Every structure is written in C-alpha cells, then in structure tokens.
Amino acid sequence: MFPNGTLFTAEQTWPLLALMCGWVALSIWLEQKFKWASKLSGAILALIGALLMVNLKIIPTNAPVFDDFVWGIAVPLAIPMLLIKCNLKKMWKDTGRFLVIFLLGSVGTMVGAVLAFLLLRGTNLENLIASAATMTGSYIGGGVNFSALAATYMAGTTTIGSLTVADNLLMALYFFLLLAIPAQRLFVRAYSHPHMDEVQAGLDKNVLEKEKTRAAAFWGRKEISIKDIAINVALSAAIVMTSKLLAGWIGGLIPNDSFVLSLLKSLLGSQYIWITTLAILVATFGSHQVDKVSGSQEIGTYLIYLFFFVIGVPASIGALLQDAPLLLVLTGVMVLVNMLFSFGFGKLFNFSLEEIILASNANIGGPTTAAAMAISQGWTKLIGPSMLIGTFGYAIGTYLGVIIYNILSAM
C-alpha cells in the first residue's frame, strides 16, 4: 500500500516523535477526562495507539527515535525520577505492618513465576525466562521495573509487546475482581474491615470529586518551577551516568564461572540495578533536599508513558495471536499465586481486608493503581501508605526480577 512499507519510515524522526508524543498526550487527556478511559489507564491507551499504528502500516516496527531516544534515554531517566521519593527510613515508619503483607505478596509473585515457568517450559514460548523475570519485577513493583528488566533481557523483541498486552488484560481483570471483593459476604465475614466501616459510618470524606476521574484526582495540578525541572533532569542524568560507569567497571571484574558469580555479575553488572540503588540512596540520605523538589513523579511517569507507546511498536497482530494465550497463562499463574499468598497470609496474621486488597493491588499494578483504588473506595487513611509500599516495590522489583532470571536459567 505504501512504497516504503509504512506511511512514515524509520528515518523520519520528527514525524514519528510527533505521532508518539501526540498520542501519549491524547491518552493522558482521555484518562483524566472520561471514566471508561480512566479504567483502561492512559498507559494501555498509549500501547493500543502504537499497536494500531504499526498494524495499519503507519509507523515502522523499529526506528532510532524509539530505540535510541526512548529505550536509551527516556527510560533510564524515568527510573531515578520515580524512585527519588523512596526514602526507606520514612517508608518503614509510615507503613509498619502494611509493608509486611506487601512483602508476603511479593514472595507469592516469585513463587508464581517459578510455577509458571515449570508449567510452560515444555511449550514453544519464546523468551519464557526473560518474560517470567520481567513480570516478577512488574508484579512486585510496576512499569519502572518492567521497563528496566525488559530493556535488560528483551530489548527490541516482539515478546515485549505481546507480554504487555497479556499483562494489561490480566491486570485489568484482576483490578475489577479486587474492586468487587469488598461487596462479597464471604470476604466481609472472613476479614476485619475497619476502613469500610468508617466509610459506611460517614467518618471519611471521599477525596475523589464526582466530576473527576481517579486519574484526574490523583494527578492534580501542582506547583513546579523551572528549577525543579532542572534539578530533576540533572540529578537523574548524573545517576544514570554513574550507574553506567559502575556497571561496566564492576561487571567486567566478575567472572562468569558459576551460578553465584553469574548472579553477582547480572546484579552488579546491570546499569538498572545501579540506577535503582543510587536513586534509593539519594532518596534515603538526601531526603531533606529531595523533598523540596517537585515534579519528579510527573516527569518520570510521562517518560514511562512514552515507554508504553514504544513497547507496543514491535507487536504485530500475528505475534499477539501466537504468543498472548501462553503469556496470559504465565501472568495468570503469577497473579493467582500472589492473590493466594496475600489473602492466605493476610488471614493468618489478621490483616484487614482493605490492607490485603491494596497490598496485592500495589504488587500487581504499582503505587498509583493502589492509591487510586484507595481513593475510589474512600479509604483515605490508606492512600499514603499504599503509595509508599508500591514505591518500595519499585525499589526491590528489579533486584528480585534479576534473581528469578538467574534461578530459572539454572533450572
């Protein structure tokens, strides 16, 4: 249909950049304007746009603007921005027991990854180990960990787009299930639910205005100065530069002679591990200075939206039809085991129903979806802690994903 195969070629950087940024802007606007789009999320809309453009032959499946700019610059910059508020000392003080049930769910995610691998390793599913490791990071942290692990193990493969589609479909179904649980008598009878009782008694105020979507309420307008933008970008760039130097230097010193050394090489030779580590150190020991800077979450999240567009680019409809069913099994097993661990140990250790639901949500979806669910249900006292434990998932997700990759590679 088009002389060059697609309407825009890989060399047409500015048209491709305009299409990508324009569609991401539209996705964010839709997410904050309409409830149906808010339920889908802007990230999924960004991905859908890329899928449509690729399969309608509007854009190519790879281009320098996608590979060099988004994968090479935007994603590494986004990670420290999203972790820069992850103060470990404050997190433990503010979350207490809530963090425990989150960590138990994280163990469930890891166990689920191993079980899914054992179930699927006899199939022809490509990049099975990399997919299990990537989803381990994602289902403990979120998109920031998905991007780090996907960039490490699957950059440029069609599996990334297929895995994202399967992940988002499964994740959406699970969120609907979590939203329905508080209305089920079986769960209400089995678990304590003090926050639901407070809402029913009218003690909480619903922080979500009726005319707004959850996304609009969460991402409300905040003060930000040009100094904030300058500091965020400069600090993130410095962390990424230092991380690349450390990863190259230390990774080169470690031989690859055994499982333990291979694990150490994968951990200490990964720029994303060092980006995560240095960002957390800055957030924890430089919290007084970091807390004065606004905009890191907004800028980082926008860059992750660009990432979601780009990971939809390599995914053709044929690849989705071939791989998505097995990838749905992979993600489904991991989510199911996470749920069993969360609700099973939550009952054993007497966690409230609200804590269990939000902790599992923070595992599978990340801090923003957990906070949005707390907002939507009127559980105002759990909004902050939900954000904190989800952010802690960002901090540990990449580490645990790398560990799972090496464990599965040795099996």
Kinemage of the C-alpha trace (Angstrom):
@kinemage 1
@onewidth
@group {chain A} dominant
@subgroup {mainchain}
@vectorlist {calphas} color= white
{ca met a 1} P 0.000 0.000 0.000
{ca phe a 2} L 2.880 2.359 0.809
{ca pro a 3} L 6.037 2.453 -1.361
{ca asn a 4} L 8.338 2.100 1.671
{ca gly a 5} L 6.146 -0.408 3.508
{ca thr a 6} L 4.840 2.149 6.019
{ca leu a 7} L 3.486 5.680 5.764
{ca phe a 8} L 6.400 7.014 7.817
{ca thr a 9} L 9.855 5.478 7.543
{ca ala a 10} L 12.280 4.794 10.378
{ca glu a 11} L 14.439 7.752 9.311
{ca gln a 12} L 11.606 10.282 9.671
{ca thr a 13} L 12.423 11.098 13.279
{ca trp a 14} L 10.315 14.217 13.783
{ca pro a 15} L 7.055 12.861 12.321
{ca leu a 16} L 7.452 9.708 14.446
{ca leu a 17} L 8.257 11.778 17.536
{ca ala a 18} L 5.218 13.996 16.891
{ca leu a 19} L 2.940 10.968 16.483
{ca met a 20} L 4.268 9.339 19.647
{ca cys a 21} L 4.087 12.439 21.839
{ca gly a 22} L 0.719 13.447 20.381
{ca trp a 23} L -0.841 10.064 21.057
{ca val a 24} L 0.586 9.952 24.598
{ca ala a 25} L -0.857 13.423 25.258
{ca leu a 26} L -4.241 12.256 23.941
{ca ser a 27} L -4.071 9.122 26.119
{ca ile a 28} L -3.405 11.175 29.246
{ca trp a 29} L -6.215 13.612 28.386
{ca leu a 30} L -8.681 10.763 27.818
{ca glu a 31} L -7.589 9.082 31.060
{ca gln a 32} L -8.320 12.234 33.035
{ca lys a 33} L -11.491 13.202 31.146
{ca phe a 34} L -13.543 10.010 30.810
{ca lys a 35} L -14.229 7.260 33.329
{ca trp a 36} L -14.012 4.485 30.733
{ca ala a 37} L -10.524 5.683 29.762
{ca ser a 38} L -9.513 6.018 33.402
{ca lys a 39} L -10.446 2.382 33.969
{ca leu a 40} L -8.321 1.341 30.995
{ca ser a 41} L -5.494 3.731 32.041
{ca gly a 42} L -3.508 6.053 29.853
{ca ala a 43} L -0.678 3.526 29.653
{ca ile a 44} L -2.926 0.951 27.992
{ca leu a 45} L -4.327 3.606 25.633
{ca ala a 46} L -0.779 4.584 24.657
{ca leu a 47} L 0.002 0.943 23.926
{ca ile a 48} L -3.202 0.468 21.904
{ca gly a 49} L -2.335 3.503 19.791
{ca ala a 50} L 1.077 2.075 18.936
{ca leu a 51} L -0.436 -1.322 18.099
{ca leu a 52} L -2.954 0.276 15.740
{ca met a 53} L -0.357 2.455 14.018
{ca val a 54} L 2.010 -0.476 13.488
{ca asn a 55} L -0.599 -2.892 12.190
{ca leu a 56} L -2.149 -0.244 9.938
{ca lys a 57} L 1.342 0.297 8.484
{ca ile a 58} L 1.504 3.916 9.618
{ca ile a 59} L 4.760 3.569 11.570
{ca pro a 60} L 7.617 1.028 11.349
{ca thr a 61} L 8.291 -1.645 13.972
{ca asn a 62} L 11.604 -0.033 14.918
{ca ala a 63} L 13.249 3.343 14.455
{ca pro a 64} L 16.104 5.333 16.020
{ca val a 65} L 13.653 7.579 17.863
{ca phe a 66} L 12.166 4.530 19.577
{ca asp a 67} L 15.387 2.624 20.205
{ca asp a 68} L 17.879 5.408 20.895
{ca phe a 69} L 15.697 8.114 22.430
{ca val a 70} L 13.059 6.214 24.418
{ca trp a 71} L 14.932 2.995 25.278
{ca gly a 72} L 18.323 4.686 25.513
{ca ile a 73} L 17.478 7.984 27.240
{ca ala a 74} L 13.855 8.344 28.402
{ca val a 75} L 13.571 5.017 30.258
{ca pro a 76} L 16.866 5.315 32.193
{ca leu a 77} L 15.996 8.917 33.144
{ca ala a 78} L 12.498 7.925 34.286
{ca ile a 79} L 13.673 5.330 36.802
{ca pro a 80} L 15.548 7.637 39.240
{ca met a 81} L 12.768 10.227 38.962
{ca leu a 82} L 10.183 7.646 40.061
{ca leu a 83} L 12.425 6.347 42.865
{ca ile a 84} L 13.685 9.683 44.157
{ca lys a 85} L 10.936 9.847 46.826
{ca cys a 86} L 11.641 6.297 48.017
{ca asn a 87} L 13.001 7.121 51.470
{ca leu a 88} L 13.455 3.727 53.138
{ca lys a 89} L 13.570 5.162 56.687
{ca lys a 90} L 10.317 7.081 56.260
{ca met a 91} L 8.697 4.184 54.467
{ca trp a 92} L 9.078 1.787 57.366
{ca lys a 93} L 7.924 4.414 59.878
{ca asp a 94} L 4.776 5.283 57.916
{ca thr a 95} L 3.720 1.833 56.752
{ca gly a 96} L 4.611 -0.594 59.557
{ca arg a 97} L 2.605 -3.821 59.283
{ca phe a 98} L 1.183 -2.827 55.916
{ca leu a 99} L 4.605 -3.435 54.371
{ca val a 100} L 4.674 -6.984 55.732
{ca ile a 101} L 1.615 -8.157 53.792
{ca phe a 102} L 3.025 -6.457 50.681
{ca leu a 103} L 6.272 -8.416 51.053
{ca leu a 104} L 4.366 -11.671 51.566
{ca gly a 105} L 2.519 -10.989 48.323
{ca ser a 106} L 5.882 -10.321 46.657
{ca val a 107} L 7.055 -13.771 47.730
{ca gly a 108} L 3.871 -15.125 46.153
{ca thr a 109} L 4.761 -13.390 42.890
{ca met a 110} L 8.191 -15.045 42.890
{ca val a 111} L 6.745 -18.469 43.682
{ca gly a 112} L 4.195 -17.932 40.925
{ca ala a 113} L 6.983 -17.128 38.453
{ca val a 114} L 8.726 -20.421 39.240
{ca leu a 115} L 5.461 -22.410 38.985
{ca ala a 116} L 4.549 -20.725 35.688
{ca phe a 117} L 7.999 -21.497 34.303
{ca leu a 118} L 7.684 -25.180 35.262
{ca leu a 119} L 4.238 -25.302 33.659
{ca leu a 120} L 5.274 -23.647 30.383
{ca arg a 121} L 8.868 -24.701 29.781
{ca gly a 122} L 7.771 -27.591 27.568
{ca thr a 123} L 5.979 -25.181 25.202
{ca asn a 124} L 7.425 -23.187 22.304
{ca leu a 125} L 7.002 -19.860 24.091
{ca glu a 126} L 9.964 -17.650 23.248
{ca asn a 127} L 11.761 -15.658 25.960
{ca leu a 128} L 9.981 -17.599 28.720
{ca ile a 129} L 12.644 -16.997 31.367
{ca ala a 130} L 13.006 -13.329 30.433
{ca ser a 131} L 9.203 -12.917 30.493
{ca ala a 132} L 8.919 -14.553 33.927
{ca ala a 133} L 11.716 -12.363 35.293
{ca thr a 134} L 10.245 -9.207 33.770
{ca met a 135} L 6.789 -9.938 35.169
{ca thr a 136} L 8.316 -10.704 38.576
{ca gly a 137} L 9.691 -7.184 38.659
{ca ser a 138} L 6.443 -5.745 37.311
{ca tyr a 139} L 4.198 -7.684 39.716
{ca ile a 140} L 6.291 -6.605 42.702
{ca gly a 141} L 6.936 -3.060 41.533
{ca gly a 142} L 5.429 -1.722 38.349
{ca gly a 143} L 6.131 -0.226 34.946
{ca val a 144} L 9.505 1.158 36.007
{ca asn a 145} L 10.704 -2.390 36.815
{ca phe a 146} L 9.091 -3.831 33.680
{ca ser a 147} L 10.988 -1.293 31.586
{ca ala a 148} L 14.302 -1.961 33.355
{ca leu a 149} L 14.072 -5.758 33.059
{ca ala a 150} L 12.640 -5.722 29.534
{ca ala a 151} L 15.492 -3.442 28.459
{ca thr a 152} L 17.986 -5.829 30.059
{ca tyr a 153} L 16.646 -9.128 28.705
{ca met a 154} L 14.281 -8.479 25.767
{ca ala a 155} L 15.072 -5.133 24.116
{ca gly a 156} L 13.722 -5.000 20.564
{ca thr a 157} L 11.848 -8.324 20.661
{ca thr a 158} L 8.198 -8.776 19.723
{ca thr a 159} L 7.630 -10.615 23.007
{ca ile a 160} L 7.626 -7.311 24.908
{ca gly a 161} L 4.541 -6.003 23.163
{ca ser a 162} L 2.718 -9.329 23.453
{ca leu a 163} L 3.673 -9.635 27.126
{ca thr a 164} L 2.422 -6.116 27.820
{ca val a 165} L -0.924 -6.811 26.161
{ca ala a 166} L -1.339 -10.047 28.155
{ca asp a 167} L -0.221 -8.293 31.347
{ca asn a 168} L -2.596 -5.349 30.959
{ca leu a 169} L -5.565 -7.568 30.095
{ca leu a 170} L -4.937 -9.790 33.113
{ca met a 171} L -4.232 -6.800 35.349
{ca ala a 172} L -7.485 -5.075 34.355
{ca leu a 173} L -9.486 -8.223 35.116
{ca tyr a 174} L -7.778 -8.598 38.485
{ca phe a 175} L -8.477 -4.984 39.449
{ca phe a 176} L -12.170 -5.490 38.686
{ca leu a 177} L -12.055 -8.565 40.938
{ca leu a 178} L -10.368 -6.620 43.750
{ca leu a 179} L -12.961 -3.850 43.456
{ca ala a 180} L -15.744 -6.432 43.713
{ca ile a 181} L -14.346 -8.242 46.783
{ca pro a 182} L -15.486 -5.679 49.418
{ca ala a 183} L -19.102 -6.341 48.381
{ca gln a 184} L -18.799 -10.128 48.794
{ca arg a 185} L -20.157 -11.512 52.064
{ca leu a 186} L -17.628 -14.340 52.102
{ca phe a 187} L -14.725 -11.910 52.373
{ca val a 188} L -16.541 -9.451 54.638
{ca arg a 189} L -17.243 -12.230 57.133
{ca ala a 190} L -13.744 -13.695 56.950
{ca tyr a 191} L -11.699 -10.498 57.417
{ca ser a 192} L -11.841 -7.363 59.535
{ca his a 193} L -12.653 -4.191 57.590
{ca pro a 194} L -12.307 -1.070 59.767
{ca his a 195} L -11.896 1.353 56.874
{ca met a 196} L -15.041 0.117 55.151
{ca asp a 197} L -16.871 0.546 58.442
{ca glu a 198} L -15.623 4.128 58.737
{ca val a 199} L -16.768 4.946 55.219
{ca gln a 200} L -20.176 3.468 55.924
{ca ala a 201} L -20.440 5.473 59.127
{ca gly a 202} L -19.588 8.646 57.276
{ca leu a 203} L -16.332 9.248 59.147
{ca asp a 204} L -14.230 9.519 55.978
{ca lys a 205} L -14.568 12.127 53.269
{ca asn a 206} L -14.305 10.871 49.724
{ca val a 207} L -11.303 12.677 48.251
{ca leu a 208} L -12.385 11.878 44.711
{ca glu a 209} L -14.600 14.646 43.357
{ca lys a 210} L -17.594 13.341 41.425
{ca glu a 211} L -16.800 15.228 38.269
{ca lys a 212} L -13.258 13.892 38.077
{ca thr a 213} L -11.834 10.529 37.120
{ca arg a 214} L -9.448 8.802 39.522
{ca ala a 215} L -6.530 9.782 37.323
{ca ala a 216} L -7.508 13.457 37.318
{ca ala a 217} L -7.856 13.454 41.101
{ca phe a 218} L -4.513 11.751 41.598
{ca trp a 219} L -2.556 13.787 39.046
{ca gly a 220} L -3.989 17.156 40.035
{ca arg a 221} L -2.158 20.380 39.214
{ca lys a 222} L 0.831 21.013 41.492
{ca glu a 223} L 3.360 23.794 41.864
{ca ile a 224} L 6.530 23.239 39.852
{ca ser a 225} L 9.285 25.643 38.858
{ca ile a 226} L 11.930 25.617 36.165
{ca lys a 227} L 14.448 24.983 38.967
{ca asp a 228} L 12.555 21.809 39.897
{ca ile a 229} L 12.697 20.561 36.303
{ca ala a 230} L 16.402 21.409 36.041
{ca ile a 231} L 17.267 19.605 39.286
{ca asn a 232} L 15.198 16.516 38.422
{ca val a 233} L 16.781 16.117 34.992
{ca ala a 234} L 20.323 16.896 36.188
{ca leu a 235} L 20.109 14.535 39.168
{ca ser a 236} L 18.627 11.716 37.094
{ca ala a 237} L 21.251 12.165 34.373
{ca ala a 238} L 24.037 12.083 36.973
{ca ile a 239} L 22.632 8.886 38.499
{ca val a 240} L 22.337 7.213 35.082
{ca met a 241} L 25.873 8.241 34.062
{ca thr a 242} L 27.372 6.989 37.339
{ca ser a 243} L 25.368 3.767 37.097
{ca lys a 244} L 26.615 3.002 33.580
{ca leu a 245} L 30.224 3.549 34.674
{ca leu a 246} L 29.844 1.374 37.787
{ca ala a 247} L 28.030 -1.402 35.904
{ca gly a 248} L 30.676 -1.534 33.196
{ca trp a 249} L 33.582 -1.457 35.619
{ca ile a 250} L 32.314 -3.888 38.276
{ca gly a 251} L 30.625 -6.218 35.772
{ca gly a 252} L 33.929 -6.525 33.931
{ca leu a 253} L 35.738 -7.598 37.108
{ca ile a 254} L 33.420 -10.540 37.907
{ca pro a 255} L 33.972 -13.834 36.042
{ca asn a 256} L 31.095 -15.983 34.822
{ca asp a 257} L 32.313 -19.331 36.173
{ca ser a 258} L 29.468 -20.414 38.499
{ca phe a 259} L 25.824 -19.754 39.354
{ca val a 260} L 26.736 -17.458 42.267
{ca leu a 261} L 29.253 -15.474 40.200
{ca ser a 262} L 26.823 -15.317 37.291
{ca leu a 263} L 24.141 -13.956 39.631
{ca leu a 264} L 26.551 -11.373 41.030
{ca lys a 265} L 27.617 -10.377 37.522
{ca ser a 266} L 23.984 -9.978 36.447
{ca leu a 267} L 23.213 -7.877 39.518
{ca leu a 268} L 26.328 -5.724 39.764
{ca gly a 269} L 26.853 -5.502 36.005
{ca ser a 270} L 23.364 -4.114 35.340
{ca gln a 271} L 23.055 -0.359 34.937
{ca tyr a 272} L 19.422 -0.604 36.061
{ca ile a 273} L 20.413 -2.222 39.360
{ca trp a 274} L 22.836 0.630 39.996
{ca ile a 275} L 20.292 3.233 38.895
{ca thr a 276} L 17.839 1.754 41.402
{ca thr a 277} L 20.450 1.555 44.172
{ca leu a 278} L 21.842 5.059 43.750
{ca ala a 279} L 18.365 6.612 43.447
{ca ile a 280} L 17.262 4.939 46.697
{ca leu a 281} L 20.451 6.057 48.477
{ca val a 282} L 19.855 9.639 47.352
{ca ala a 283} L 16.192 9.434 48.392
{ca thr a 284} L 17.027 7.989 51.820
{ca phe a 285} L 20.066 10.025 52.829
{ca gly a 286} L 19.250 13.177 50.894
{ca ser a 287} L 15.533 13.226 51.712
{ca his a 288} L 15.664 16.726 53.219
{ca gln a 289} L 16.889 18.184 49.927
{ca val a 290} L 14.899 15.867 47.631
{ca asp a 291} L 11.585 16.633 49.346
{ca lys a 292} L 11.958 20.275 48.374
{ca val a 293} L 11.939 19.410 44.660
{ca ser a 294} L 8.601 18.928 42.883
{ca gly a 295} L 7.706 17.242 39.636
{ca ser a 296} L 9.812 14.080 39.697
{ca gln a 297} L 6.781 11.754 39.727
{ca glu a 298} L 5.041 13.680 36.953
{ca ile a 299} L 8.078 13.860 34.645
{ca gly a 300} L 9.048 10.241 35.330
{ca thr a 301} L 5.527 8.982 34.726
{ca tyr a 302} L 5.296 10.887 31.436
{ca leu a 303} L 8.522 9.254 30.253
{ca ile a 304} L 7.096 5.855 31.231
{ca tyr a 305} L 4.019 6.632 29.092
{ca leu a 306} L 6.374 7.127 26.144
{ca phe a 307} L 7.862 3.752 27.036
{ca phe a 308} L 4.419 2.128 26.931
{ca phe a 309} L 3.893 3.507 23.443
{ca val a 310} L 7.246 2.172 22.266
{ca ile a 311} L 6.800 -1.330 23.688
{ca gly a 312} L 3.646 -1.630 21.599
{ca val a 313} L 5.585 -0.847 18.437
{ca pro a 314} L 7.214 -4.285 17.810
{ca ala a 315} L 3.963 -6.189 18.447
{ca ser a 316} L 2.199 -7.336 15.325
{ca ile a 317} L -1.272 -8.873 15.427
{ca gly a 318} L 0.212 -12.177 14.296
{ca ala a 319} L 2.650 -12.208 17.207
{ca leu a 320} L -0.150 -11.378 19.643
{ca leu a 321} L -2.355 -14.206 18.385
{ca gln a 322} L 0.544 -16.630 18.564
{ca asp a 323} L 2.067 -15.677 21.925
{ca ala a 324} L -0.602 -13.892 24.003
{ca pro a 325} L -2.533 -17.037 25.085
{ca leu a 326} L 0.565 -18.623 26.635
{ca leu a 327} L 1.636 -15.296 28.104
{ca leu a 328} L -1.821 -14.979 29.644
{ca val a 329} L -1.186 -18.323 31.337
{ca leu a 330} L 2.171 -17.045 32.600
{ca thr a 331} L 0.746 -13.816 34.025
{ca gly a 332} L -2.405 -15.565 35.266
{ca val a 333} L -0.468 -18.097 37.342
{ca met a 334} L 1.673 -15.349 38.860
{ca val a 335} L -1.333 -13.195 39.774
{ca leu a 336} L -3.237 -16.180 41.193
{ca val a 337} L -0.357 -17.214 43.464
{ca asn a 338} L 0.116 -13.608 44.583
{ca met a 339} L -3.565 -13.472 45.493
{ca leu a 340} L -3.403 -16.790 47.396
{ca phe a 341} L -0.359 -15.632 49.363
{ca ser a 342} L -1.878 -12.198 50.087
{ca phe a 343} L -5.279 -13.404 51.260
{ca gly a 344} L -3.949 -16.597 52.899
{ca phe a 345} L -1.233 -14.944 54.983
{ca gly a 346} L -3.450 -11.903 55.470
{ca lys a 347} L -5.978 -14.128 57.231
{ca leu a 348} L -3.269 -15.959 59.176
{ca phe a 349} L -1.732 -12.740 60.523
{ca asn a 350} L -5.033 -10.891 60.955
{ca phe a 351} L -4.570 -8.138 58.369
{ca ser a 352} L -7.618 -6.113 57.437
{ca leu a 353} L -9.397 -6.765 54.150
{ca glu a 354} L -8.526 -3.271 52.935
{ca glu a 355} L -4.814 -3.764 53.647
{ca ile a 356} L -4.769 -7.084 51.784
{ca ile a 357} L -6.608 -5.716 48.741
{ca leu a 358} L -4.409 -2.634 48.455
{ca ala a 359} L -1.158 -4.543 49.089
{ca ser a 360} L -1.997 -7.040 46.338
{ca asn a 361} L -3.015 -4.154 44.070
{ca ala a 362} L 0.302 -2.397 44.794
{ca asn a 363} L 2.120 -5.619 43.853
{ca ile a 364} L 0.302 -6.228 40.585
{ca gly a 365} L -0.356 -2.660 39.472
{ca gly a 366} L 2.030 -0.391 41.370
{ca pro a 367} L 1.623 2.581 43.710
{ca thr a 368} L -0.629 4.707 41.510
{ca thr a 369} L -3.248 1.993 40.965
{ca ala a 370} L -3.233 1.119 44.678
{ca ala a 371} L -3.628 4.766 45.657
{ca ala a 372} L -6.358 5.216 43.041
{ca met a 373} L -8.259 2.234 44.439
{ca ala a 374} L -7.949 3.597 47.973
{ca ile a 375} L -9.254 6.947 46.719
{ca ser a 376} L -12.163 5.365 44.867
{ca gln a 377} L -13.236 3.379 47.935
{ca gly a 378} L -12.878 6.280 50.352
{ca trp a 379} L -10.135 4.562 52.389
{ca thr a 380} L -8.352 7.876 52.857
{ca lys a 381} L -6.065 6.736 55.679
{ca leu a 382} L -4.536 4.117 53.393
{ca ile a 383} L -3.846 6.341 50.363
{ca gly a 384} L -0.396 7.455 51.553
{ca pro a 385} L 0.730 4.023 52.812
{ca ser a 386} L -0.473 2.425 49.554
{ca met a 387} L 1.702 4.827 47.599
{ca leu a 388} L 4.650 4.138 49.886
{ca ile a 389} L 4.545 0.341 49.736
{ca gly a 390} L 4.041 0.476 45.974
{ca thr a 391} L 7.076 2.748 45.695
{ca phe a 392} L 9.027 0.268 47.816
{ca gly a 393} L 8.037 -2.320 45.198
{ca tyr a 394} L 9.772 -0.096 42.632
{ca ala a 395} L 12.870 -0.255 44.828
{ca ile a 396} L 13.059 -4.064 45.130
{ca gly a 397} L 11.301 -5.274 41.970
{ca thr a 398} L 14.282 -5.085 39.621
{ca tyr a 399} L 16.563 -6.895 42.088
{ca leu a 400} L 14.088 -9.741 42.550
{ca gly a 401} L 13.429 -9.973 38.804
{ca val a 402} L 17.160 -10.447 38.156
{ca ile a 403} L 17.331 -13.108 40.878
{ca ile a 404} L 14.384 -15.007 39.346
{ca tyr a 405} L 16.032 -14.818 35.920
{ca asn a 406} L 19.180 -16.460 37.246
{ca ile a 407} L 17.284 -19.070 39.264
{ca leu a 408} L 15.192 -20.109 36.263
{ca ser a 409} L 18.248 -20.112 33.987
{ca ala a 410} L 19.895 -22.633 36.312
{ca met a 411} L 16.853 -24.972 36.428
